Amino acid sequence: KTAAASLVKGVVFPTPNKKSKGILICTTTHGNTFIGPNAQDMENKEDTAVTLTGMDEIMNSARKLIPNLPMGASITEFAGLRAVSGSGDFVIGASPVAGLFNAAGMQSPGLTAAPAVAEMIVEAVLAYCPAAVKADFKAVLPQNPLFHRLSHEEQAKLIEKNRLYGRVICRCETVTEAEIIAAIKAPCGAKTVDGVKRRTRAGMGRCQGGFCGPRVTQILARELGIPVPEVLKERADSHLFYEKNSADEGEA
């Protein structure tokens, strides 16, 4: 079968309609390909189910753009919710609740508008709680090396400095233990398995964390100084491992 990455370079849009710009096919910054999303009005803000009807809609629409997409190469599916205001416009600034600021109601232009939205939120926060910019404020985050994008020579030099760059934890995405530790120890660092995934891509590949998930959990427990059963996948009560019940010790 033809790999999806060889079929798509960039973003392929259908003809937009009044509801949305339509279901698209797009190359990600990491070289993968995604199709979607669709848009369905939901009443329950907790309903993030992936449905068969929704998947059929996305796949059928994508095949109209590129008929020979290898759907069998799919890695995973996602669903999420976004709040949309009744007017269809952005909701930005101070809310009626003291100290709560909205940056909501955004649809397609949200990413493009993010820098301007950030400036508006800063102005609203300063109006509520005057503050001064830190004298040593650094506007640019330090860039950690991406091991999988380096040449063999550059990788070898990193491993000489830190042997943990030589221990690949996520084989699908070639993410090393050194990169995971850096993500955990960074300001506002990762505290959960999904936090590590979003920062490093460990668990984003073909096996979806089947091999690296337990190793990432062990590293989190060690670096955070907590027992393995206390490591969360993401939210509260999303435990991945539990202590064995003493009553089960004798069971086969």
C-alpha positions in Angstrom: 0.0 0.0 0.0 1.1 3.6 -0.7 2.1 5.4 2.5 -0.1 8.4 3.3 2.9 10.7 3.7 3.8 10.2 0.0 0.3 11.2 -1.1 -0.1 14.5 0.8 2.3 17.5 1.1 0.6 20.3 2.9 -3.1 20.9 3.4 -5.9 19.6 1.1 -9.3 21.4 1.6 -12.7 20.6 0.1 -15.1 23.3 -1.0 -16.2 25.1 2.2 -19.9 25.3 3.2 -21.8 27.5 5.6 -21.1 25.2 8.5 -17.4 24.8 8.2 -14.4 24.6 5.9 -15.0 20.9 5.6 -13.0 17.8 6.4 -9.4 18.1 5.3 -6.3 16.1 4.8 -3.1 17.6 6.2 0.6 16.8 6.7 1.7 17.3 10.3 5.0 19.0 11.3 6.3 15.5 12.2 5.6 14.0 8.8 2.4 12.1 9.7 -1.0 12.7 7.9 -4.3 13.3 9.6 -7.8 13.6 8.2 -10.7 15.5 9.7 -12.2 16.9 11.8 -15.9 16.8 11.4 -18.2 19.1 13.4 -21.2 18.0 15.4 -23.3 20.1 17.8 -23.3 18.4 21.3 -25.4 19.1 24.3 -23.3 17.2 26.8 -19.9 18.9 27.5 -18.5 15.6 28.8 -19.3 13.6 25.6 -16.0 13.1 23.8 -16.9 9.7 22.3 -15.5 8.6 18.9 -18.5 7.2 16.9 -18.7 4.9 14.0 -21.0 7.4 12.2 -18.5 10.2 12.7 -15.5 8.0 11.5 -17.5 7.0 8.4 -18.2 10.7 7.7 -14.5 11.6 8.0 -13.2 8.7 5.9 -15.8 9.0 3.1 -15.1 12.8 2.9 -11.3 12.2 2.8 -11.6 9.6 0.1 -13.4 12.2 -2.1 -10.2 14.2 -2.0 -7.7 11.4 -2.2 -9.4 8.0 -3.1 -6.4 5.8 -2.4 -5.7 6.9 1.2 -4.4 3.8 3.1 -7.0 3.8 6.0 -5.5 0.6 7.2 -2.4 2.5 8.2 -4.4 4.6 10.8 -2.7 4.9 14.2 -5.3 6.4 16.3 -8.5 8.5 16.5 -9.3 11.6 18.5 -12.4 13.5 19.6 -12.7 16.7 21.6 -15.1 19.5 22.4 -14.8 23.2 21.8 -17.0 25.9 23.3 -18.6 28.1 20.8 -20.4 31.3 21.8 -24.0 31.9 20.7 -22.9 34.8 18.5 -20.2 32.7 16.9 -17.6 35.2 17.9 -14.6 35.1 20.2 -15.1 35.6 23.9 -12.0 37.4 25.2 -11.3 39.3 28.4 -12.5 39.6 32.0 -15.5 37.5 33.0 -18.2 38.4 35.6 -16.2 36.2 38.0 -13.4 38.2 39.6 -10.0 37.0 38.5 -11.3 34.7 35.7 -10.4 35.7 32.2 -11.9 34.2 29.0 -10.1 33.2 25.8 -12.9 31.1 24.4 -15.3 30.7 21.6 -12.6 30.3 19.1 -13.0 28.2 16.0 -10.7 28.0 12.9 -8.9 31.3 13.3 -7.9 30.6 16.9 -4.3 29.5 16.3 -3.7 32.4 13.9 -5.2 34.9 16.3 -3.4 33.5 19.4 -0.6 36.2 19.6 -3.2 39.0 19.4 -5.5 37.2 21.9 -2.6 36.9 24.3 -1.9 40.6 24.2 -5.6 41.3 24.9 -5.6 39.0 27.9 -2.4 40.6 29.3 -4.1 44.0 29.1 -7.2 42.7 30.9 -5.1 41.0 33.6 -3.0 44.2 34.1 -6.2 46.2 34.4 -7.4 43.8 37.1 -4.1 43.4 38.9 -1.4 45.9 38.0 2.1 44.4 37.6 5.4 45.2 36.1 7.3 43.1 33.6 10.2 41.2 35.2 13.5 42.8 34.5 15.1 39.5 33.6 12.1 38.2 31.6 13.1 35.9 28.7 10.6 35.9 25.9 12.1 32.8 24.2 12.1 29.4 25.7 15.4 27.5 25.6 15.5 24.9 22.8 16.2 21.3 23.9 17.8 19.1 21.2 15.4 16.8 19.3 17.4 13.6 19.2 15.7 12.0 16.3 16.3 15.0 14.0 20.1 15.1 14.7 22.8 13.6 12.5 24.6 10.4 13.8 27.6 12.6 14.6 25.5 15.0 16.7 23.7 12.2 18.4 27.0 10.6 19.4 28.2 13.9 20.9 25.1 14.2 23.0 25.5 10.7 24.3 29.1 11.5 25.3 27.8 14.4 27.4 24.8 12.5 28.8 24.5 8.8 28.4 20.7 8.9 28.8 20.5 10.2 25.3 21.6 6.8 24.3 18.6 5.1 26.0 15.7 5.2 23.6 12.4 4.9 25.6 9.9 5.4 22.7 11.1 3.4 19.8 8.3 4.6 17.4 9.2 8.2 17.8 12.9 7.8 18.9 12.5 9.7 22.1 15.3 9.3 24.7 15.3 9.1 28.5 17.2 12.4 28.6 14.5 14.2 26.6 11.8 12.8 28.9 13.7 13.9 32.1 14.2 17.4 30.6 10.4 17.6 29.9 9.6 16.6 33.5 12.2 19.1 35.1 11.3 22.0 32.8 9.3 25.0 34.2 5.7 23.8 34.4 7.1 20.4 33.5 5.2 17.2 32.7 3.6 15.5 35.7 1.6 12.8 33.9 2.1 10.3 31.1 0.1 12.4 28.7 2.1 15.4 29.8 5.2 13.7 28.7 3.6 12.6 25.4 2.5 16.2 24.5 6.0 17.6 25.2 8.2 14.8 23.7 5.9 12.6 21.5 6.7 9.6 23.5 3.6 7.4 23.0 2.5 9.1 19.8 3.7 6.4 17.4 2.4 3.2 16.0 2.2 1.3 19.3 0.5 4.3 21.0 2.5 3.8 24.2 2.2 0.0 24.3 5.9 -0.4 24.8 7.1 2.9 26.2 4.1 3.6 28.5 5.4 1.5 31.4 8.9 2.9 31.0 7.6 6.5 31.0 5.6 5.7 34.1 8.7 4.5 35.9 10.7 7.6 34.9 7.9 9.9 36.1 7.7 8.0 39.5 11.5 8.2 39.9 11.9 11.9 38.9 8.8 13.1 40.9 9.6 10.9 43.9 6.3 9.2 44.0 5.2 5.5 43.9 4.3 4.1 40.5 0.6 3.7 41.4 0.4 7.5 42.0 1.5 8.3 38.4 -1.5 9.5 36.4 -2.3 9.1 32.7 -3.7 12.6 32.7 -6.5 13.7 35.0 -7.4 12.9 38.6 -8.3 9.2 39.1 -6.6 8.2 35.8 -4.3 5.7 37.5 -2.5 3.2 35.3 -1.2 0.8 37.9 -2.5 -0.3 41.3 -1.0 -2.0 44.3 -1.7 -5.7 44.4 -4.5 -6.6 46.9 -3.1 -8.8 49.6 -6.2 -11.0 49.3 -5.1 -11.8 45.7 -1.6 -13.0 46.6 -2.5 -16.6 46.5 -4.6 -16.5 43.3 -3.2 -18.0 40.1 
